[in-house]
Amino acid sequence: MMYEFLSNNADDLIQRCIDKVNKRPQRNASREQLRTGIPMFLEQLTKTLYAEEKIDTAAAMAISGASGGERKDASEMGATAAAHGAALLALDYTVDQVVHDYGDLCQAITDLAIERDAPFSADEFRTLNRCLDNAIASAVTEFSFQRDCAISDRYASETNERLGFLMHELRNSLSVATMAVAAMEVGHLSISGATGALLKRGHAAMQRLINLSLEDVRAEGAAAGPKGIFSLADFIHEARDSAQLEADKRGSALVVADVDKLLAIQGDRDLLLAALANLLNNALKFTCAHTAVSLTAYAEGQRVLIVVRDHCGGLPAGNAEKMFSPFTQRGDDRSGLGLGLSIARQSISRNGGQLSVEDFPGVGCAFTMNLPRHLALDGIPPAEQTH
């Protein structure tokens, strides 16, 4: 009888399946992790064959289900096979590997039966095939369902993050434009002056972001703007002008050191300027009342370092890298989305640089943009150079 054969040779059959699994690449599951797989299926197959031998059809159906498939929870075998499929998905297996698990056992049973010259009846083979069919169907169905859910969740998360990035940058640009208008109203300033230029840049930045969103550009693609060589001094000057409005609003001092006029950097200027604006806004947001935020930029070897220092009092232990994760906020001020530092790091990385933070406990933080250095040639301003 097949059920006796399976019961007497269970360990041998399981080991043969393990040997087959080990010959395939990318298998990293332990026997314990796969306990809902072949060992459980073999036990349920044996119980089904025994029930059918005793002409207990109801018991057999309860264990392994009827032919033609069934809901995953309609039988013991369906439920455990579904759990097996979910377990393999969690281990990054593919759907063909799920099917192979059951095919391995079928092949092991056939090979061992031939070696032992163990004859089986046609009814027993029909039962074996029915059980394999139901188990594979349940495992693959659950595997596919869980995979589709995971893909859907990941897509929703990515979409939400891209939307958050867009809204964050739009709000930054709108804030600059709004503060520029307020300053012009209070001081009766001309639109042709420096504050008017800030207003125009804020509008231009918003237009660029809206155009990108209308084109449905992915977050990575949105960063791939035109790259050119531009003056570091002019770049810092523009960032200072925008940040000064925020500093005045918060009553903090913004101290900007002079920059070597021959230094230049290469990249997407708008993207890097938005990244620096995020760092300055973050510093002004968290620096303690009536303290200063400093901005320095200088060359160090073949790199340019742009450093923003604040007086926030320092970071909680182990919190430095967490600050760069999307939707992560620090402190009690929850007015933002927790995206500024994440956006800044991505933007800087796409331009061949790195963004890091150094904590000074009890004092504050220093955020450093580390970018490739370009030196102006023969005194020609970088803005007039071609590359």
Stockholm file with secondary structure:
# STOCKHOLM 1.0

chainA/1-387         MMYEFLSNNADDLIQRCIDKVNKRPQRNASREQLRTGIPMFLEQLTKTLYAEEKIDTAAAMAISGASGGERKDASEMGATAAAHGAALLALDYTVDQVVHDYGDLCQAITDLAIERDAPFSADEFRTLNRCLDNAIASAVTEFSFQRDCAISDRYASETNERLGFLMHELRNSLSVATMAVAAMEVGHLSISGATGALLKRGHAAMQRLINLSLEDVRAEGAAAGPKGIFSLADFIHEARDSAQLEADKRGSALVVADVDKLLAIQGDRDLLLAALANLLNNALKFTCAHTAVSLTAYAEGQRVLIVVRDHCGGLPAGNAEKMFSPFTQRGDDRSGLGLGLSIARQSISRNGGQLSVEDFPGVGCAFTMNLPRHLALDGIPPAEQTH
#=GR chainA/1-387 SS CHHHHHHHTHHHHHHHHHHHHHTSSSCCCCTTTTTTSHHHHHHHHHHHHHHHHTTCHHHHHHHHCCTTCCCTTSSHHHHHHHHHHHHHHHTTCCHHHHHHHHHHHHHHHHHHHHHHTCCCCHHHHHHHHHHHHHHHHHHHHHHHHHHHHHHHHHHHHHHHHHHHHHHHHHHHHHHHHHHHHHHHHHHTCCTTSHHHHHHHHHHHHHHHHHHHHHTTCCHHHHTCCCCEEEEHHHHHHHHHHHHHHHHHHHTCEEEECCCCTTEEEEECHHHHHHHHHHHHHHHHHHSCTTCEEEEEEEEETTEEEEEEECCSCCCCTTCTGGGGSTTCCCSSCCSSCSCHHHHHHHHHHTTTCEEEEEEETTTEEEEEEEEECEECSTTCCGGGCCC
#=GC SS_cons         CHHHHHHHTHHHHHHHHHHHHHTSSSCCCCTTTTTTSHHHHHHHHHHHHHHHHTTCHHHHHHHHCCTTCCCTTSSHHHHHHHHHHHHHHHTTCCHHHHHHHHHHHHHHHHHHHHHHTCCCCHHHHHHHHHHHHHHHHHHHHHHHHHHHHHHHHHHHHHHHHHHHHHHHHHHHHHHHHHHHHHHHHHHTCCTTSHHHHHHHHHHHHHHHHHHHHHTTCCHHHHTCCCCEEEEHHHHHHHHHHHHHHHHHHHTCEEEECCCCTTEEEEECHHHHHHHHHHHHHHHHHHSCTTCEEEEEEEEETTEEEEEEECCSCCCCTTCTGGGGSTTCCCSSCCSSCSCHHHHHHHHHHTTTCEEEEEEETTTEEEEEEEEECEECSTTCCGGGCCC
//
